[in-house]
């Protein structure tokens, strides 16, 4: 018997970029390549969201590629996807062309990369199917490459505390015109030093109005109790990745040591503290299909059943951060509450039904 529930929403993906055949600035699977890339970017006082890229050609090929990418998202059960850093305005133009033909396969939300963000150019569409929602900034690197900004040196690299692309003052200054115009500010921050800097920046930017603005921290992996409390007190939203705790378990333990590992990826503590938590795949770094993320988040095990010791959430809590009834519904072949946790990814998606109306992020 099939089951119907709130539709899966991916609040952080690079779906359009992948569909258009655009690669990252480095090979995400090669930690040394990522490290070298982040060092180069930092040395020129830039960030990955500010790097100049080859222009995207606006043509039928791009439109067709994006259409196929959205169809793939819908087939996986998604009803809404947020592109976490649109690097070229051609993507919006192509999506507007597709939207003129009719409803999109999934609702699309766009966070504009800070490097091309322009207050004068950014206008809301008012269309529940396709909307600009804010600007994405980038505060530090990644954990696997040892480039995220941490308070204490990495356990396996003494003396190295990673890379901080943006300090609090710089973030607040750059984000100010967009915040004044009412756009959501989302900032990549993985390490605890970067998370602290972003929270400092948000506090300077918004003051007592921070909760109303609901700025986001993307990833929020290397947590500490004081950071969890501050996120709750300020009203900052955490956008986390269901697959990451499992995928990163081995390298995170080596990088952080056992004591800091115990506080990392503790999204249960964010929820317990009252932080609003939403989920996004970070595709292509992790699988786009939400049922894969649901299984890894619920079990703490790899898909082949290997235990990683990663923190977990209950199926109910995991669904709570991965779905949104206002964005649409999904019909599955089985009830995820009744299926064994290690079989969640095997559930079939019968159909995904985006809501033509409903709130925009």
C-alpha positions as CSV (number, residue, x, y, z in Angstrom):
1,X,0.0,0.0,0.0
2,X,1.4,3.4,-1.0
3,X,2.0,6.3,1.5
4,X,1.5,10.0,1.0
5,X,3.3,12.7,3.0
6,X,5.0,16.1,2.8
7,X,7.2,16.4,-0.2
8,X,11.0,16.3,0.1
9,X,12.7,19.7,-0.2
10,X,16.4,20.1,-1.0
11,X,17.5,23.4,0.5
12,X,21.1,23.2,-0.7
13,X,22.1,21.6,-4.1
14,X,24.1,22.5,-7.2
15,X,21.6,20.9,-9.5
16,X,21.6,23.5,-12.2
17,X,25.4,23.6,-12.3
18,X,25.7,19.9,-12.6
19,X,22.9,19.7,-15.2
20,X,24.7,22.3,-17.3
21,X,27.9,20.3,-17.1
22,X,29.8,22.9,-15.1
23,X,32.4,21.4,-12.7
24,X,33.6,22.8,-9.4
25,X,36.8,24.7,-9.3
26,X,38.5,21.5,-8.2
27,X,37.8,17.8,-8.0
28,X,35.7,17.4,-4.8
29,X,36.8,13.8,-4.3
30,X,40.5,14.8,-4.1
31,X,41.3,16.4,-0.7
32,X,44.7,17.7,-1.9
33,X,43.2,19.3,-5.0
34,X,40.5,21.0,-2.8
35,X,43.2,22.2,-0.4
36,X,45.3,23.6,-3.2
37,X,42.2,25.3,-4.7
38,X,41.1,26.9,-1.4
39,X,44.7,28.1,-0.8
40,X,44.8,29.7,-4.2
41,X,41.4,31.4,-3.7
42,X,42.4,32.6,-0.3
43,X,45.7,34.0,-1.5
44,X,43.9,36.3,-3.9
45,X,41.6,37.5,-1.2
46,X,38.6,35.8,-2.8
47,X,36.1,33.1,-1.9
48,X,34.7,30.2,-3.9
49,X,31.4,32.2,-4.3
50,X,33.3,35.2,-5.7
51,X,35.4,33.4,-8.3
52,X,34.9,34.5,-11.9
53,X,33.7,31.7,-14.2
54,X,33.4,31.2,-17.9
55,X,30.0,32.5,-19.0
56,X,27.2,30.0,-19.5
57,X,25.7,30.0,-23.0
58,X,22.0,30.7,-23.0
59,X,20.6,28.4,-25.6
60,X,18.3,25.5,-26.2
61,X,21.0,23.1,-25.0
62,X,21.1,24.8,-21.6
63,X,17.3,24.9,-21.3
64,X,17.1,21.2,-22.2
65,X,19.9,20.3,-19.7
66,X,18.1,22.2,-16.9
67,X,14.8,20.6,-17.8
68,X,16.4,17.1,-17.5
69,X,18.0,18.0,-14.2
70,X,14.7,19.1,-12.7
71,X,13.0,15.9,-14.0
72,X,15.7,13.9,-12.2
73,X,15.0,15.7,-9.0
74,X,11.3,15.1,-9.3
75,X,11.9,11.4,-10.0
76,X,13.8,11.2,-6.7
77,X,10.8,12.5,-4.8
78,X,11.8,16.2,-4.5
79,X,9.2,18.9,-4.9
80,X,11.5,21.9,-4.4
81,X,15.2,22.5,-4.9
82,X,17.4,25.5,-3.9
83,X,20.4,26.2,-6.0
84,X,23.1,27.1,-3.4
85,X,25.1,29.6,-5.3
86,X,23.9,30.6,-8.9
87,X,27.1,31.7,-10.6
88,X,25.5,33.0,-13.9
89,X,22.3,34.9,-14.6
90,X,21.8,32.7,-17.7
91,X,20.5,30.0,-15.4
92,X,17.6,32.3,-14.3
93,X,16.9,33.3,-17.9
94,X,16.8,29.7,-19.0
95,X,14.5,28.8,-16.2
96,X,12.2,31.7,-16.9
97,X,12.0,30.4,-20.5
98,X,11.0,27.0,-19.3
99,X,8.5,28.4,-16.9
100,X,6.8,30.4,-19.7
101,X,6.0,27.0,-21.2
102,X,4.2,25.8,-18.1
103,X,4.9,24.4,-14.6
104,X,8.4,23.2,-13.8
105,X,9.0,19.7,-12.7
106,X,10.0,21.0,-9.2
107,X,9.8,24.3,-7.5
108,X,13.1,26.2,-7.8
109,X,14.7,28.6,-5.4
110,X,17.9,30.5,-6.2
111,X,20.6,31.7,-3.8
112,X,22.7,34.0,-5.9
113,X,26.5,33.6,-5.6
114,X,28.0,36.6,-3.8
115,X,30.3,37.3,-6.7
116,X,27.5,38.1,-9.1
117,X,24.9,39.3,-6.6
118,X,23.5,42.8,-7.5
119,X,20.9,44.5,-5.5
120,X,19.8,46.5,-8.5
121,X,19.3,43.4,-10.6
122,X,17.7,41.1,-8.0
123,X,14.0,41.3,-8.3
124,X,11.5,38.8,-6.9
125,X,9.4,37.0,-9.5
126,X,6.4,36.4,-7.3
127,X,6.1,33.0,-8.9
128,X,5.7,30.0,-6.5
129,X,7.5,27.8,-9.1
130,X,10.6,29.9,-9.6
131,X,11.9,32.5,-7.2
132,X,15.1,34.3,-6.1
133,X,15.5,34.0,-2.4
134,X,18.8,35.5,-1.3
135,X,22.6,35.6,-1.5
136,X,25.1,32.9,-0.7
137,X,28.5,33.8,0.9
138,X,31.4,31.5,1.8
139,X,33.3,31.7,5.1
140,X,35.6,28.8,5.1
141,X,36.8,25.6,3.4
142,X,36.0,21.9,3.8
143,X,36.7,19.4,6.6
144,X,38.1,16.6,4.4
145,X,40.7,18.9,2.9
146,X,41.5,20.4,6.3
147,X,40.6,23.9,5.0
148,X,37.5,24.6,7.2
149,X,38.3,27.2,9.8
150,X,38.6,25.6,13.3
151,X,39.3,27.1,16.7
152,X,42.0,24.6,17.6
153,X,44.5,23.0,15.2
154,X,43.5,19.8,13.4
155,X,44.4,16.7,15.4
156,X,46.4,15.3,12.5
157,X,47.9,18.6,11.3
158,X,49.3,20.5,14.3
159,X,49.5,24.2,13.8
160,X,46.9,24.3,11.0
161,X,43.5,25.9,11.8
162,X,42.2,26.0,8.2
163,X,41.1,28.9,6.1
164,X,38.7,31.7,7.0
165,X,37.7,33.4,3.7
166,X,35.4,36.0,5.4
167,X,35.7,37.5,8.9
168,X,32.7,38.9,10.8
169,X,33.2,42.5,9.8
170,X,33.7,41.7,6.1
171,X,30.6,39.4,6.0
172,X,28.4,42.0,7.7
173,X,29.6,44.8,5.4
174,X,29.2,42.8,2.2
175,X,25.8,41.3,3.2
176,X,24.4,44.6,4.5
177,X,22.8,46.0,1.2
178,X,21.2,42.6,0.5
179,X,19.9,42.3,4.1
180,X,18.5,45.8,3.9
181,X,16.6,44.8,0.7
182,X,15.1,41.9,2.5
183,X,17.1,39.0,0.9
184,X,18.0,35.9,2.9
185,X,21.7,35.7,3.7
186,X,23.1,32.1,3.6
187,X,26.8,31.5,4.5
188,X,28.9,28.4,4.1
189,X,30.5,27.7,7.5
190,X,31.8,24.2,8.4
191,X,34.4,24.8,11.1
192,X,33.7,26.1,14.6
193,X,35.9,29.2,14.0
194,X,34.0,30.0,10.8
195,X,30.6,29.4,12.5
196,X,31.5,31.8,15.3
197,X,32.6,34.4,12.8
198,X,29.4,34.1,10.8
199,X,27.3,34.4,14.0
200,X,29.3,37.5,15.0
201,X,28.7,38.9,11.5
202,X,25.0,38.2,11.7
203,X,24.7,39.7,15.1
204,X,26.4,42.9,13.8
205,X,24.2,42.9,10.7
206,X,20.8,42.3,12.3
207,X,21.1,43.0,16.0
208,X,17.8,42.1,17.7
209,X,16.1,41.6,14.4
210,X,18.2,38.5,13.5
211,X,15.4,36.0,14.3
212,X,13.0,37.8,12.0
213,X,15.6,37.8,9.2
214,X,16.3,34.1,9.7
215,X,19.8,34.1,8.1
216,X,21.3,30.7,7.3
217,X,24.4,28.8,8.1
218,X,25.2,26.1,5.5
219,X,26.6,22.8,6.8
220,X,27.3,23.7,10.5
221,X,29.4,20.6,11.0
222,X,32.0,21.3,13.6
223,X,29.7,22.4,16.4
224,X,30.3,23.2,20.1
225,X,27.8,23.8,22.9
226,X,28.3,27.6,22.9
227,X,27.7,27.8,19.1
228,X,24.5,25.7,19.4
229,X,23.2,28.1,22.1
230,X,24.1,31.2,20.1
231,X,22.3,29.9,17.0
232,X,19.2,29.3,19.0
233,X,19.4,32.6,20.8
234,X,19.9,34.6,17.5
235,X,17.4,32.6,15.5
236,X,19.8,31.5,12.8
237,X,18.7,28.6,10.6
238,X,21.0,25.6,10.1
239,X,21.0,24.0,6.7
240,X,22.6,20.5,7.1
241,X,23.4,17.6,4.8
242,X,21.8,14.2,5.8
243,X,24.6,12.1,4.2
244,X,27.6,14.0,5.6
245,X,28.0,12.6,9.1
246,X,28.3,9.1,7.6
247,X,30.4,10.1,4.6
248,X,32.8,12.2,6.8
249,X,33.0,9.9,9.8
250,X,36.5,8.5,9.2
251,X,38.1,11.7,8.1
252,X,36.3,13.8,10.7
253,X,37.5,11.7,13.5
254,X,41.1,12.0,12.2
255,X,40.8,15.7,11.7
256,X,39.1,16.6,15.0
257,X,40.1,14.0,17.5
258,X,37.6,12.1,19.6
259,X,36.6,14.9,21.9
260,X,35.6,17.4,19.1
261,X,34.1,14.6,17.0
262,X,31.6,14.0,19.8
263,X,30.3,17.5,19.3
264,X,30.4,17.5,15.5
265,X,27.4,16.8,13.3
266,X,25.1,17.0,16.4
267,X,22.1,18.3,14.6
268,X,20.0,16.6,17.3
269,X,21.4,19.1,19.7
270,X,20.4,22.0,17.4
271,X,16.9,20.7,17.3
272,X,16.8,20.2,21.1
273,X,18.0,23.8,21.5
274,X,15.2,25.1,19.3
275,X,17.3,25.9,16.2
276,X,15.3,25.7,13.0
277,X,17.1,23.0,10.9
278,X,16.5,22.3,7.2
279,X,18.3,19.8,5.0
280,X,19.9,19.9,1.6
281,X,21.9,17.2,-0.3
282,X,24.9,19.4,-1.5
283,X,24.6,17.4,-4.7
284,X,26.9,16.4,-6.4
285,X,29.1,16.0,-3.3
286,X,26.4,13.7,-2.0
287,X,23.5,11.8,-3.7
288,X,20.5,13.9,-4.8
289,X,18.0,11.3,-3.9
290,X,16.5,12.2,-0.5
291,X,15.6,8.6,0.5
292,X,19.4,7.8,0.5
293,X,20.0,10.8,2.8
294,X,17.1,9.7,5.0
295,X,18.5,6.2,5.5
296,X,22.0,7.4,6.3
297,X,20.8,10.0,8.7
298,X,18.5,7.5,10.5
299,X,21.0,4.6,10.7
300,X,24.5,6.2,10.9
301,X,25.6,3.4,8.6
302,X,26.8,3.4,5.1
303,X,24.5,1.9,2.4
304,X,26.5,-1.4,2.6
305,X,25.7,-1.6,6.4
306,X,29.1,-0.5,7.7
307,X,28.7,1.2,11.1
308,X,30.4,4.6,11.3
309,X,29.4,5.8,14.7
310,X,27.9,8.9,13.1
311,X,25.2,10.8,15.0
312,X,21.6,10.0,14.0
313,X,18.1,11.3,14.0
314,X,14.9,9.4,14.4
315,X,13.0,8.9,11.1
316,X,10.3,11.3,12.3
317,X,12.9,14.0,13.1
318,X,14.8,13.4,9.9
319,X,11.6,13.7,7.8
320,X,10.8,16.9,9.7
321,X,13.9,18.6,8.4
322,X,13.8,17.1,4.9
323,X,10.2,17.7,4.0
324,X,7.7,20.6,3.7
325,X,4.0,20.1,3.1
326,X,3.7,23.7,1.9
327,X,6.0,22.9,-1.0
328,X,4.1,19.8,-2.1
329,X,3.5,16.1,-1.4
330,X,5.2,12.8,-2.3
331,X,3.7,9.4,-2.8
332,X,6.0,6.5,-1.8
333,X,5.5,2.8,-2.2
334,X,5.9,2.2,1.5
335,X,5.5,4.2,4.8
336,X,9.0,5.2,5.8
337,X,7.9,5.0,9.5
338,X,7.2,1.3,9.1
339,X,10.1,0.2,6.8
340,X,13.3,-1.0,8.5
341,X,15.7,1.9,8.7
342,X,18.4,0.1,6.7
343,X,15.8,-0.3,3.8
344,X,14.6,3.3,3.5
345,X,16.6,4.0,0.4
346,X,14.9,1.1,-1.4
347,X,11.4,2.7,-1.1
348,X,10.1,3.6,-4.5
349,X,8.9,7.1,-5.4
350,X,5.5,6.8,-7.0
351,X,5.1,10.5,-7.7
352,X,6.1,13.9,-6.5
353,X,3.5,16.7,-6.5
354,X,4.9,20.2,-6.1
355,X,2.4,22.7,-4.7
356,X,1.7,25.5,-7.2
357,X,0.9,27.7,-4.2
358,X,2.6,27.7,-0.8
359,X,5.2,29.8,1.0
360,X,8.5,30.7,-0.6
361,X,11.7,30.4,1.4
